[in-house]
Amino acid sequence: MKDLPGLKQAWTRLADADAEFLSRVAECELASRDTSPPTMTTLRAQSTRMCVSICAMLRSVREMSTRDLSGIEGPFRDLARSIHLAAAPPGPPENPELIVPLSQANSENIPAVGYKAALLGDIRRLHPRSNLSGWRVPDGFVITAEAYRLFMVHQGLADEINRLLQIHESATLVDRLRLSSELQQRIITAQLPDQLQTAVRAAYRELESAAGHRGVRVVLRPSCVGEAPPERSFTGLHRTEVNVGEDLLLTAYKEILASQYGPTAMRHRRIGGLRVEDQPMAVICSAMVDTMAAGLIITRHSADSASTLVQVLAVPGLAKAVFEGYVQPDEWEVSRESSRIIARRIVDKPERFTAFLAEEGVSLLSNPPFLRDQPTLEDERIMDVARLGMELEAHCGGPLRMEWALSKDGEYFIQQLRHVRHASSSGAPLGPSPTARPPSVPTAYEDTILAQGTETACPGLDAGRVFVAHTNNDLLHVPEGAVLVVTRPLRRWSGVVPHVAAVVVEAGGVFSHLASIAREFQVPAICGVHNATAVLQNGQDVVVDATQRNVLAPSTPRLAPPHGSEPLNHPTQDPAQPATPAHKTLATILSQVAPLSRVNPLDPRIATENVQSLRDMAQVCRLLACRQILKLSYAPGLLHHLAVPHPLNWWVLDLDDPCLEKQMGRPSPAEPHAPTFHPVLHPMLNAVWTGIARSDWTLYANSPRQFRLLRFIRRLRASVRPLSAPRPRIFILSESTTLLNLSLERALFNIQVHEASPSMNTLSFIWQWFPPWTPLPDVQRMVVDTVRLHGFFAELAPDGLCAWSTGHDPSELRRRAAFLGALIAFVQRPNTALNLNFDDSRP
């Protein structure tokens, strides 16, 4: 046998690893039931830690015993490899390409070029067959998802990002913003692989050749592989770089990749349970258009698929003015049936974005006064744009939202397009519509309206305290659940939208990126609230009714539950399993971690069919180590008699006793004169004993001792049962672990309590029944329900029941230990009441 100090150290390390493993399993089990899925970084970290814990347990068992463990080490390596593959990013495609010409992008190579690029490629090939002349898709190329993967693994960038994400997993809003900034900076400053730089520059040279001149300016747009509107849309989450020259082309590319770790994009993936590796980012690089006017086409005015209206929006210069919230666009509604304009709204347009193709970037210029209130385009051109939208809708098979541009040469260009579920989010339609509802103010609100808006960016109702934001520094001080009030719907506010209760904007901007983010996260948002930053004061309690476009006093009765007030699932509930990608990955991992093949894989021997998951391996390690510790009870003079009035004798083996090593080898005293151990000397032992002492043990004390034959059969069974010992009722105490091994005539019980820190405090309970006394299925279910009712995870196996719980403070740990003590007698006679009050420490 190993020397006592070494045996104790190995036992302590095994108990620590076991507690770590059970804590991770519990976290994964809870995450699988939660509607808010974990991030893939968390899943990888949890699966890695679980495998590391099993490695530590196997190493401790090897230190404690000379037993051959090759029968479980081989299956463990196979399981660890399978779990790693389930959490690992998908591998590269069979024929990876770093660059694909936009003319070759199509729906068949979406995994390489992404949804947006594939749709543009399909439309580009449609052009020769179109009935409309004078429009096309700009020339360009796609930097593929494989290029993204190559960059992320270059110089260990992906590993560094995962490390930072794990460190900041449970951060505050301010820390998340700082983390986002740090992650983006790491990507922007990282070196691109030489192979990728060469490929991008070669593609740019071909674009110059197609244009017929040097120094072509380009637009870079993200095209995520995992995007599939309208079911899954990334509208407004990522950056777009406009009017980029060759010198800044590679930097702009990295900035777009970095936007995948913007605070809004990270939050979107977290809420949607999306795996970042399932959305590798391709980037469209297309030639810049010398734009005279630009805007949007929305082919269905409302959610009604039978709508007969096409909505056209236009501004002078670049459409960036609309998306960034600087300018309210002119709007037209065109009837499909009569092919004529039935409504128009021309607004004041004081500014426009312009790109000078001889310079980098864009400029925000003032419009001449005489042009501000003039229509951006003539009605004839608007009709051309509307017909273009209807033709593309017929080709793509559903409602579209399309960005278009009109060059100074009079040619129309399609910049990007996507399928949409709701074509318009405006609460104030232009013309008469059967689905339109005019603004109204309920009588109950007449005296409590603080401010009114003109447009609904996202319908809904919620309440909170006002926070007026003016500068970037204000982003660091936005409280969770506040009502964000801003002057313009600028993109910089998007990062905090998922964390606020509602958004109020002074200017219009229902088509801005900020409004898109509000709709994506279902945050009520109102635009066009005149003088909102002056009328609404910081810290003021308000109710935002975005559906009616009103900001109200808090005494107003609410029409709906506040945003984010849905009840959380209790751990003991069994709701329908969510189906996000992260949940599916977690389910795959848990299928190889959590199922318990047997409560005691050592009975009758370690067999391959008994070890099929990490839980099985943890059980093997724990029971093998327990068997080695129980061998100490054979040594004379080591056991203490538990000083309690009870019909059965209970024994204590205290591994922390400083005299223990000196006593080994001494003659064993007669049993009546064995030293005693009082339960009050050890709080956790006392807690377990409190539960045990609540029951009547006379039956167990008398039945096996009435006849000599029964005593002989008992000894015979004990000789072949695992965890057998000369004393069938033994408490084993160590620095942080309390273990009870109890062998009765009909079952074996094992209670282990590990006390280290509140996050790692664990309890585990094993009830292994013997075949002649297998409980009825109804009894098994009743016990499982009782255990789960008290907040334990519980699982039935063919040979018994296993329960565990983790993450409790010391007082709660003792109460639960007392419950497990009482549970021993209850499972033997489940028709009796479980007489235990957690708050009562008296036997």
C-alpha positions in Angstrom: 0.0 0.0 0.0 1.2 3.5 -0.8 2.5 5.5 2.2 -0.1 7.4 4.1 0.9 11.0 3.3 1.1 10.2 -0.4 -2.2 8.3 -0.3 -3.9 11.3 1.4 -2.5 13.8 -1.1 -3.7 11.7 -4.1 -7.1 11.3 -2.5 -7.3 15.1 -2.0 -6.3 15.8 -5.6 -8.9 13.3 -6.8 -11.7 14.9 -4.7 -10.8 18.3 -6.0 -10.8 17.1 -9.6 -14.1 15.3 -9.0 -15.7 18.5 -7.6 -14.4 20.5 -10.6 -15.9 17.9 -13.0 -19.3 17.8 -11.4 -19.5 21.6 -11.3 -18.8 21.7 -15.0 -21.3 19.0 -15.8 -23.9 20.9 -13.7 -23.2 24.2 -15.5 -23.6 22.4 -18.9 -26.9 20.7 -17.8 -28.3 24.0 -16.7 -27.2 25.7 -19.9 -28.9 23.0 -22.0 -32.2 23.9 -20.4 -31.8 27.7 -20.5 -33.2 29.7 -23.4 -30.2 31.9 -23.3 -27.5 29.7 -24.8 -23.8 29.7 -23.8 -21.1 31.0 -26.1 -19.0 28.6 -28.0 -16.0 29.9 -26.1 -17.7 28.8 -22.9 -18.5 25.4 -24.4 -14.9 24.8 -25.4 -13.7 25.9 -22.0 -16.1 23.7 -20.2 -15.4 20.6 -22.3 -11.7 21.1 -22.0 -11.9 21.5 -18.2 -14.1 18.4 -17.9 -11.5 16.3 -19.8 -8.7 17.8 -17.8 -10.5 16.9 -14.6 -10.9 13.2 -15.7 -7.2 13.2 -16.6 -6.4 14.4 -13.0 -8.7 11.8 -11.5 -7.0 9.0 -13.5 -3.6 10.2 -12.5 -4.6 10.2 -8.8 -6.0 6.7 -9.1 -2.7 5.5 -10.6 -0.8 7.1 -7.7 -3.1 5.3 -5.2 -3.3 1.9 -6.8 -1.2 -0.4 -9.0 -4.3 -1.5 -10.9 -4.1 -1.6 -14.7 -6.3 1.3 -16.0 -5.7 0.7 -19.7 -9.3 -0.6 -20.0 -10.7 2.9 -19.3 -7.8 5.1 -20.6 -8.3 4.0 -24.2 -12.1 4.9 -24.1 -11.3 8.1 -22.4 -8.9 9.2 -25.2 -11.6 8.3 -27.8 -14.3 10.3 -25.9 -11.9 13.3 -25.4 -11.2 13.4 -29.1 -14.9 13.1 -30.0 -15.8 16.0 -27.5 -13.0 18.1 -28.9 -14.3 17.6 -32.5 -17.8 18.5 -31.5 -16.7 21.8 -30.0 -14.0 22.5 -32.6 -14.6 24.9 -35.6 -15.6 23.1 -38.9 -12.7 22.1 -41.1 -11.8 23.9 -44.3 -13.7 23.0 -47.6 -12.3 20.4 -49.9 -11.1 23.0 -52.5 -10.4 26.2 -50.5 -10.1 29.4 -52.5 -9.0 32.7 -51.0 -10.5 34.8 -53.8 -13.6 34.2 -55.9 -14.7 36.7 -58.6 -18.1 38.2 -57.9 -19.2 36.9 -61.3 -18.6 33.4 -60.1 -20.4 33.7 -56.7 -23.7 31.8 -56.5 -25.9 29.9 -54.2 -23.8 26.8 -54.7 -20.7 28.3 -53.1 -22.4 30.0 -50.2 -20.1 28.3 -47.7 -17.2 30.1 -49.3 -18.6 33.5 -50.3 -21.5 34.0 -47.9 -25.2 34.8 -48.4 -24.9 38.4 -49.5 -22.2 37.7 -52.1 -24.0 34.7 -53.5 -27.2 36.7 -54.0 -25.3 39.5 -55.8 -23.6 36.9 -58.0 -27.0 35.4 -59.0 -28.4 38.8 -59.8 -25.3 39.7 -61.8 -25.9 36.7 -64.1 -29.5 37.7 -64.4 -28.6 41.1 -66.1 -28.2 39.9 -69.7 -31.7 38.3 -69.5 -33.4 41.2 -67.8 -36.2 43.2 -69.4 -34.8 46.4 -67.9 -31.8 48.1 -69.3 -29.3 50.5 -67.6 -28.7 48.6 -64.4 -26.0 46.2 -63.2 -24.0 44.9 -60.2 -20.6 46.6 -59.9 -17.5 44.6 -60.8 -15.6 43.0 -57.8 -14.4 40.0 -56.0 -15.0 38.1 -52.8 -12.3 37.5 -50.1 -13.7 34.1 -49.0 -14.4 32.5 -45.7 -11.3 30.3 -46.2 -9.2 33.5 -46.2 -10.9 34.5 -42.9 -10.0 31.0 -41.4 -6.4 31.3 -42.7 -6.0 34.7 -41.1 -7.5 33.7 -37.7 -5.1 30.7 -37.3 -2.1 32.7 -38.5 0.2 33.4 -35.5 -2.4 32.0 -33.1 -4.8 34.8 -33.4 -7.9 32.6 -32.8 -6.4 31.1 -29.7 -5.6 34.5 -28.3 -9.1 35.7 -28.9 -10.6 32.6 -27.2 -8.3 33.2 -24.2 -9.5 36.7 -23.8 -13.1 35.7 -24.2 -12.7 33.1 -21.4 -11.1 35.6 -19.1 -14.0 38.1 -19.5 -16.8 35.6 -19.7 -18.9 37.1 -16.9 -18.0 40.8 -17.3 -20.1 43.9 -16.7 -21.3 46.1 -19.6 -18.3 48.4 -19.3 -15.9 45.5 -19.3 -17.7 44.0 -22.3 -17.2 47.2 -24.2 -13.5 47.3 -23.3 -13.2 43.6 -24.2 -14.8 44.3 -27.6 -12.4 47.1 -28.2 -9.4 45.0 -27.3 -10.5 42.1 -29.5 -11.0 44.3 -32.5 -7.7 46.0 -31.9 -5.9 42.6 -31.9 -7.4 41.7 -35.2 -6.7 45.1 -36.8 -3.1 45.1 -35.7 -2.5 41.4 -36.6 -0.4 40.6 -39.6 -2.2 39.0 -42.6 -0.6 35.9 -44.1 1.7 36.6 -47.1 -0.4 34.2 -49.1 -3.6 36.2 -48.5 -2.0 39.5 -49.1 -0.7 38.3 -52.5 -4.1 36.9 -53.5 -6.0 40.1 -52.5 -3.5 42.4 -54.4 -3.7 40.1 -57.5 -7.6 40.3 -57.4 -7.3 44.1 -57.1 -5.1 44.3 -60.2 -7.7 42.3 -62.1 -10.4 44.8 -60.9 -8.2 47.7 -62.2 -7.8 45.9 -65.5 -11.6 45.5 -65.8 -12.1 49.2 -65.0 -9.5 50.3 -67.5 -7.5 52.5 -65.1 -5.3 52.4 -62.0 -6.3 53.3 -58.5 -9.8 52.0 -58.5 -11.7 52.9 -55.3 -13.7 50.0 -53.7 -16.4 49.3 -51.2 -15.9 46.5 -48.7 -19.0 44.8 -47.4 -19.3 41.8 -45.0 -20.9 38.6 -46.3 -21.3 36.2 -43.4 -21.6 32.5 -44.2 -24.1 31.8 -41.5 -26.6 34.5 -42.5 -29.8 33.3 -44.1 -32.5 36.1 -44.0 -35.2 36.4 -43.1 -34.8 33.7 -40.5 -31.3 34.8 -39.5 -30.2 38.3 -40.4 -27.1 40.2 -39.4 -28.4 43.6 -40.6 -26.4 46.5 -39.1 -24.1 44.3 -37.0 -20.9 44.6 -39.0 -19.0 47.4 -40.6 -18.9 48.6 -44.2 -15.9 50.5 -45.6 -16.6 53.0 -48.4 -14.2 54.6 -51.0 -11.1 52.6 -50.0 -7.9 52.8 -52.0 -5.2 50.2 -52.5 -3.1 51.6 -49.7 -5.8 50.9 -47.1 -7.4 47.9 -48.7 -5.9 45.3 -46.4 -6.5 47.5 -43.3 -10.1 48.0 -44.2 -10.5 44.2 -44.7 -9.3 43.6 -41.2 -11.6 46.3 -39.8 -14.6 44.5 -41.3 -13.4 41.2 -39.8 -12.9 42.9 -36.5 -16.5 44.1 -36.4 -17.5 40.5 -35.8 -16.3 41.2 -32.3 -18.2 44.4 -31.9 -20.4 44.5 -28.7 -23.6 44.2 -30.7 -22.4 41.3 -32.9 -21.1 39.4 -29.8 -24.4 39.9 -28.0 -26.4 38.9 -31.1 -24.5 35.6 -31.3 -24.9 35.0 -27.6 -28.7 35.5 -27.6 -29.1 33.5 -30.8 -26.9 30.7 -29.6 -24.7 31.1 -32.7 -21.3 29.7 -33.1 -18.8 32.2 -34.4 -17.0 29.5 -36.3 -20.3 28.8 -38.2 -20.3 32.4 -39.5 -16.8 32.8 -41.0 -16.8 36.2 -42.7 -16.3 36.6 -46.4 -15.9 40.2 -47.6 -17.2 41.6 -50.9 -14.8 44.0 -52.6 -16.6 45.9 -55.4 -15.8 48.9 -57.4 -16.9 52.3 -56.1 -19.8 54.0 -58.0 -19.6 57.7 -58.6 -23.0 58.2 -57.1 -25.5 61.0 -57.8 -28.3 59.5 -55.6 -28.9 56.4 -53.7 -31.4 54.7 -51.4 -33.5 51.6 -50.7 -36.2 49.6 -52.4 -38.6 47.7 -50.1 -40.7 45.5 -52.3 -43.4 44.8 -49.8 -44.8 47.7 -47.8 -46.1 45.6 -44.9 -45.8 42.2 -43.5 -48.8 41.2 -45.7 -47.3 39.2 -48.5 -50.3 40.3 -50.7 -49.3 44.0 -50.3 -49.6 45.9 -53.6 -47.1 48.6 -52.6 -43.4 49.0 -53.4 -41.6 51.6 -51.2 -38.7 53.6 -52.6 -36.4 55.7 -50.5 -33.8 58.1 -52.0 -31.3 60.7 -50.8 -28.7 62.8 -52.7 -25.2 61.3 -52.6 -24.5 58.0 -50.8 -27.1 55.9 -49.0 -24.7 56.0 -45.9 -26.6 59.1 -44.9 -29.7 57.0 -44.3 -28.0 54.1 -42.6 -26.0 56.3 -40.3 -29.1 58.3 -39.4 -27.9 61.7 -40.6 -30.6 62.3 -43.2 -34.3 61.4 -43.4 -34.9 60.1 -47.0 -37.6 61.1 -49.4 -40.2 58.3 -49.7 -42.4 57.1 -52.5 -45.0 54.4 -52.6 -45.7 52.8 -56.0 -48.7 50.6 -56.7 -48.0 47.3 -58.3 -51.4 47.1 -60.0 -51.6 50.5 -61.6 -47.8 51.1 -61.9 -48.1 54.6 -60.6 -47.0 56.6 -57.6 -49.8 56.8 -55.1 -48.0 58.6 -52.3 -44.8 60.6 -51.8 -43.2 62.4 -48.9 -40.4 64.9 -49.6 -38.4 66.0 -46.6 -35.8 68.6 -45.9 -32.3 67.1 -46.6 -29.7 69.5 -45.2 -26.7 67.2 -45.6 -25.4 64.5 -47.9 -22.5 62.1 -48.0 -20.2 62.3 -51.0 -17.2 60.3 -52.0 -14.5 62.0 -53.9 -12.9 59.2 -55.9 -9.5 60.9 -55.8 -9.5 60.8 -52.0 -10.0 58.2 -49.3 -13.3 58.0 -47.3 -16.4 60.1 -47.6 -17.4 63.6 -46.7 -20.5 65.0 -45.1 -21.4 68.1 -47.1 -24.2 70.7 -46.8 -26.8 70.7 -49.5 -27.5 74.0 -51.3 -30.5 75.7 -49.7 -32.5 75.6 -52.9 -32.1 71.8 -53.2 -32.9 70.8 -49.6 -36.6 70.5 -50.0 -36.6 69.3 -53.6 -37.2 65.6 -54.6 -34.1 63.6 -54.9 -35.2 62.1 -58.2 -37.9 62.7 -60.8 -41.0 60.4 -60.7 -39.9 58.7 -63.9 -36.6 57.5 -62.3 -38.5 56.4 -59.2 -40.7 54.3 -61.4 -37.7 52.7 -63.0 -36.3 51.9 -59.5 -39.7 50.4 -58.5 -39.9 48.2 -61.6 -36.3 47.0 -60.9 -37.3 46.0 -57.4 -40.4 44.0 -58.6 -38.4 42.2 -61.2 -35.7 41.2 -58.7 -38.4 40.1 -56.2 -39.9 37.8 -58.8 -36.4 36.3 -59.5 -35.5 35.8 -55.9 -38.9 34.5 -54.9 -39.7 36.7 -51.9 -39.8 40.3 -50.5 -36.5 42.1 -50.8 -34.7 45.1 -49.2 -32.3 46.4 -51.8 -29.7 49.2 -51.7 -29.3 50.9 -55.0 -27.3 53.8 -56.4 -27.6 56.0 -59.5 -24.3 57.0 -61.0 -23.6 60.4 -62.6 -23.7 58.6 -65.9 -27.4 57.7 -65.4 -26.8 54.0 -64.8 -28.4 52.1 -61.9 -26.3 49.8 -59.7 -27.4 47.2 -57.2 -25.1 47.5 -54.2 -26.6 44.8 -51.9 -29.9 43.1 -51.3 -31.4 40.7 -48.8 -34.7 38.9 -48.2 -36.9 40.4 -45.5 -39.8 39.3 -43.4 -41.2 42.8 -42.7 -40.6 45.2 -45.4 -41.4 48.4 -43.4 -41.1 49.1 -39.7 -42.5 52.6 -39.9 -45.5 53.3 -37.8 -46.7 56.0 -40.2 -47.3 54.7 -43.7 -47.5 57.3 -46.4 -50.6 56.4 -48.3 -53.9 54.8 -47.4 -53.5 51.1 -46.6 -55.9 48.6 -45.1 -53.3 47.5 -42.6 -52.3 51.1 -41.6 -53.3 52.3 -38.1 -53.2 56.1 -37.6 -51.6 57.5 -34.5 -53.9 57.5 -31.5 -53.7 58.4 -27.9 -55.7 56.4 -25.4 -57.8 58.4 -23.0 -55.8 57.0 -20.0 -52.7 58.5 -21.5 -53.9 62.1 -22.3 -52.6 63.7 -19.1 -49.3 61.6 -18.8 -47.7 62.0 -22.2 -44.2 63.5 -21.9 -43.2 63.4 -25.5 -44.4 62.0 -28.9 -42.6 60.6 -31.9 -43.4 60.4 -35.5 -42.1 56.9 -36.4 -41.9 53.5 -34.8 -38.5 51.9 -35.3 -39.5 48.8 -33.3 -42.9 48.3 -31.7 -43.3 47.4 -28.0 -43.6 48.8 -24.5 -41.1 49.0 -21.7 -40.1 51.2 -18.8 -36.9 52.5 -17.3 -34.9 55.5 -16.2 -33.8 58.0 -18.8 -30.2 58.2 -19.8 -29.3 61.0 -22.3 -26.2 60.2 -24.3 -24.2 62.8 -26.2 -20.6 61.6 -26.5 -18.7 58.3 -26.9 -17.7 58.5 -23.2 -21.4 58.2 -22.3 -21.3 54.7 -23.6 -19.3 53.6 -20.6 -22.0 54.9 -18.2 -25.3 53.6 -19.7 -27.0 51.6 -16.9 -28.6 48.2 -17.6 -32.3 48.6 -18.4 -32.2 52.3 -19.0 -34.2 54.2 -21.6 -31.5 55.5 -24.0 -32.3 59.0 -25.4 -30.1 60.3 -28.2 -30.2 63.1 -30.8 -29.5 61.0 -33.9 -29.6 57.3 -34.6 -25.8 57.1 -35.0 -24.2 53.7 -35.4 -22.0 54.2 -32.3 -25.0 53.8 -30.0 -25.7 50.3 -31.4 -23.4 48.6 -28.9 -25.6 49.4 -25.9 -29.0 48.8 -27.5 -29.2 45.1 -26.3 -28.7 46.2 -22.7 -31.3 49.0 -22.6 -35.1 48.9 -22.1 -36.0 51.3 -24.9 -34.5 53.8 -27.3 -35.8 57.3 -28.0 -34.3 59.3 -30.9 -34.9 63.0 -31.7 -34.4 62.7 -35.4 -35.9 60.2 -37.8 -34.1 57.1 -38.8 -36.3 53.9 -39.0 -34.0 52.7 -41.7 -30.8 53.4 -39.8 -28.4 50.8 -38.4 -29.5 51.7 -34.9 -33.2 51.0 -35.7 -32.2 47.7 -37.3 -30.4 46.7 -34.2 -33.4 47.6 -32.0 -35.6 45.4 -34.2 -33.1 42.6 -34.1 -33.1 42.6 -30.3 -36.8 43.5 -30.0 -36.0 46.7 -28.0 -38.9 49.3 -28.3 -37.6 52.3 -30.3 -39.2 55.6 -31.3 -37.8 58.1 -33.9 -38.7 61.7 -34.5 -39.3 62.6 -30.8 -38.8 66.4 -31.1 -36.5 67.9 -28.5 -36.3 64.6 -26.5 -32.9 65.3 -25.0 -34.2 68.5 -23.4 -37.7 67.3 -22.4 -36.6 64.0 -20.9 -34.2 64.4 -17.9 -31.5 62.0 -16.8 -32.7 59.6 -14.1 -36.4 60.3 -14.9 -38.7 57.3 -14.8 -40.6 56.9 -18.0 -42.7 54.3 -19.9 -41.9 54.0 -23.7 -44.9 52.9 -25.8 -43.2 52.6 -29.1 -46.3 51.1 -30.8 -48.2 54.3 -30.1 -45.0 56.4 -30.4 -45.4 58.0 -26.9 -43.2 58.6 -23.9 -45.3 58.4 -20.8 -45.1 59.0 -17.1 -44.5 55.8 -15.0 -48.0 55.9 -13.5 -49.5 54.9 -16.9 -50.9 51.4 -16.9 -48.8 49.1 -19.0 -50.2 47.2 -21.9 -47.7 44.4 -22.0 -45.1 42.8 -19.7 -41.8 44.8 -19.8 -39.0 43.8 -22.1 -37.0 41.0 -20.7 -39.5 40.1 -18.0 -40.1 36.5 -19.1 -39.8 34.0 -16.2 -36.6 32.0 -16.0 -36.7 28.2 -16.2 -36.2 26.6 -12.9 -33.4 23.9 -12.9 -36.0 21.2 -12.0 -38.2 22.1 -14.9 -37.9 20.2 -18.2 -38.9 22.7 -20.9 -38.7 22.0 -24.6 -35.0 22.0 -25.6 -34.0 25.1 -27.5 -32.6 24.4 -31.0 -29.9 27.1 -31.4 -26.6 25.9 -32.9 -24.9 26.4 -29.5 -27.6 24.3 -27.9 -27.1 21.5 -30.5 -23.4 21.5 -29.9 -23.9 21.4 -26.2 -26.3 18.5 -26.6 -23.7 16.6 -28.6 -21.1 17.2 -25.8 -23.5 16.2 -23.0 -24.3 13.0 -24.8 -20.7 12.0 -24.3 -20.3 13.5 -20.9 -23.4 13.1 -18.8 -25.2 9.7 -19.4 -24.5 7.3 -16.6 -24.3 3.7 -17.7 -24.1 2.3 -14.2 -24.0 3.7 -10.7 -21.2 1.3 -9.9 -19.1 0.5 -13.0 -16.9 -1.7 -10.8 -19.7 -4.2 -10.2 -18.9 -7.0 -11.1 -15.8 -5.7 -13.0 -14.7 -2.8 -15.2 -16.1 -3.7 -18.6 -16.2 -1.7 -21.8 -20.0 -1.5 -21.8 -19.8 0.0 -18.3 -17.6 2.9 -19.3 -19.3 4.9 -22.1 -19.1 8.5 -20.9 -17.0 10.9 -18.8 -19.4 10.4 -16.0 -18.8 6.7 -16.1 -15.0 7.3 -15.9 -15.4 9.7 -13.0 -17.4 7.0 -11.2 -14.7 4.4 -11.8 -12.0 6.7 -10.5 -14.0 7.8 -7.5 -14.9 4.2 -6.5 -11.4 2.8 -7.1 -9.9 5.5 -5.0 -12.6 4.9 -2.3 -11.7 1.2 -2.4 -8.0 2.1 -1.7 -8.9 4.3 1.2 -11.2 1.7 2.7 -8.2 -0.7 2.8 -6.9 1.5 5.6 -9.7 0.2 7.8 -8.0 -3.2 7.8 -5.0 -1.8 9.5 -5.2 -2.1 13.3 -5.8 0.9 15.5 -6.9 3.4 12.9 -10.7 3.4 13.3 -12.5 5.5 15.9 -15.9 4.6 17.2 -18.6 7.2 16.5 -19.8 8.3 19.9 -23.6 8.3 19.3 -26.5 6.4 20.9 -27.5 4.1 18.0 -28.4 0.4 17.6 -25.6 0.1 15.0 -21.9 0.7 15.3 -20.5 3.5 13.2 -16.8 4.1 12.6 -14.6 7.1 11.7 -11.3 7.1 9.8 -9.8 10.5 10.2 -7.0 11.0 7.7 -6.1 14.3 9.2 -5.4 12.8 12.6 -1.7 13.6 13.3 -1.4 10.3 15.3 -2.7 8.2 12.4 0.6 7.3 10.8 2.1 6.5 14.2 -0.8 4.1 15.0 -0.4 2.1 11.8 1.1 -1.2 12.6 0.2 -1.2 16.3 -1.9 -4.0 17.8 -5.6 -3.3 17.5 -7.4 -2.7 20.7 -10.5 -4.7 21.6 -13.5 -3.2 20.0 -15.2 -2.0 23.2 -12.1 0.0 24.1 -11.7 1.7 20.6 -11.2 5.4 20.8 -14.3 7.5 20.3 -15.0 10.3 17.9 -17.8 12.8 18.7 -19.8 14.1 15.6 -19.7 17.7 16.8 -16.0 17.7 16.2 -16.6 17.7 12.5 -19.4 20.0 11.2 -19.9 18.1 7.9 -20.0 14.6 9.5 -22.4 16.0 12.1 -24.6 17.3 9.3 -24.8 13.9 7.6 -25.4 12.2 10.9 -28.2 14.7 11.7 -30.1 13.3 8.8 -29.3 9.7 9.5 -30.4 10.0 13.2 -33.9 11.1 12.2 -34.9 7.6 11.2 -35.5 4.4 13.1 -32.6 2.0 12.4 -33.8 -0.9 14.7 -34.9 -3.0 11.7 -31.4 -2.7 10.1 -29.7 -3.5 13.4 -31.6 -6.7 14.1 -32.4 -8.4 10.9 -28.9 -9.6 9.8 -27.9 -10.7 13.3 -30.8 -12.9 14.2 -29.5 -16.1 12.5 -26.1 -17.5 12.0 -26.9 -18.4 8.4 -27.8 -14.8 7.6 -24.5 -13.6 9.1 -22.6 -16.1 7.0 -24.4 -15.0 3.8 -23.7 -11.3 4.7 -20.0 -12.0 5.1 -19.9 -14.0 1.8 -21.6 -11.1 -0.1 -19.3 -8.6 1.5 -16.3 -10.5 0.2 -17.3 -10.0 -3.4 -19.0 -6.7 -3.3 -17.0 -3.6 -4.2 -16.2 -1.1 -1.5 -16.4 -3.9 1.1 -14.7 -3.3 4.4 -14.5 -5.0 7.8 -16.7 -2.1 9.1 -19.7 -1.6 6.8 -20.5 1.8 8.2 -17.5 4.1 7.9 -17.0 7.9 7.8 -13.7 8.8 6.1 -12.6 12.4 6.9 -9.9 14.4 5.1 -9.0 18.0 4.8 -11.8 19.0 2.5 -13.8 15.8 1.9 -16.3 13.8 4.0 -17.2 10.4 2.8 -19.7 7.9 4.2 -19.6 4.4 2.9 -22.5 2.4 4.2 -23.2 -1.2 3.2 -26.6 -2.6 4.2 -28.2 -5.9 3.4 -30.1 -4.7 0.4 -28.1 -1.8 -0.9 -24.8 0.1 -0.8 -24.8 3.9 -0.1 -22.1 6.4 -0.7 -22.3 10.1 0.4 -19.4 12.4 -0.5 -19.3 16.1 0.5 -16.4 18.2 -0.8 -15.9 21.6 0.8 -13.4 23.9 -1.0 -15.0 27.2 -2.1 -18.7 28.2 -2.6 -18.4 27.7 -6.4 -16.7 24.3 -6.1 -18.6 22.9 -3.0 -20.2 19.6 -4.2 -22.3 16.8 -2.8 -22.7 13.4 -4.4 -25.0 10.5 -3.5 -24.9 6.9 -4.7 -27.6 4.4 -4.0 -26.7 1.0 -5.5 -29.3 -1.7 -5.0 -28.6 -5.4 -5.3 -30.6 -7.4 -7.8 -32.8 -9.4 -5.4 -34.1 -6.1 -4.0 -34.4 -3.8 -7.0 -37.1 -1.2 -6.2 -40.2 -1.1 -8.3 -40.2 1.5 -11.1 -42.8 3.7 -9.2 -40.5 3.8 -6.2 -37.5 4.7 -8.3 -39.4 7.6 -9.9 -40.7 8.8 -6.6 -37.2 8.9 -5.1 -35.9 10.7 -8.2 -38.7 13.3 -8.0 -38.0 13.8 -4.3 -34.3 14.4 -4.9 -34.9 16.8 -7.8 -37.4 18.7 -5.7 -34.6 19.5 -3.3 -32.5 21.0 -6.0 -30.3 18.0 -6.9 -29.4 16.6 -10.3 -30.5 12.9 -10.3 -30.1 10.1 -12.8 -31.3 6.5 -12.7 -29.1 3.7 -13.9 -29.9 -0.1 -14.1 -28.2 -0.7 -10.8 -29.1 2.4 -8.8 -29.4 6.1 -8.5 -26.9 8.9 -8.6 -27.5 12.4 -7.4 -25.3 15.5 -7.0 -25.4 19.2 -6.4 -22.8 21.9 -6.6 -22.1 25.6 -5.9 -23.3 26.1 -2.3 -22.1 28.2 0.7 -21.1 26.2 3.8 -24.4 26.5 5.6 -26.4 25.3 2.6 -23.9 22.6 2.0 -24.6 21.3 5.6 -28.3 21.4 5.1 -28.1 19.4 1.9 -25.7 16.9 3.6 -28.3 16.4 6.3 -30.9 15.8 3.6 -28.7 13.1 2.0 -28.3 11.5 5.4 -32.1 11.3 5.8 -32.5 10.0 2.3 -30.7 6.7 3.1 -33.5 5.5 5.3 -36.2 7.1 3.1 -35.2 5.0 0.0 -35.3 1.9 2.1 -38.9 2.6 3.2 -40.2 5.2 0.7 -43.8 4.8 2.0 -42.7 6.9 5.1 -42.5 10.7 5.1 -39.1 12.3 4.6 -38.9 14.0 8.0 -36.2 16.7 7.5 -36.3 20.4 7.9 -33.2 22.0 6.4 -33.3 24.8 8.9 -33.4 22.5 11.9 -30.1 21.1 13.0 -31.5 18.9 15.8 -31.7 15.1 15.2 
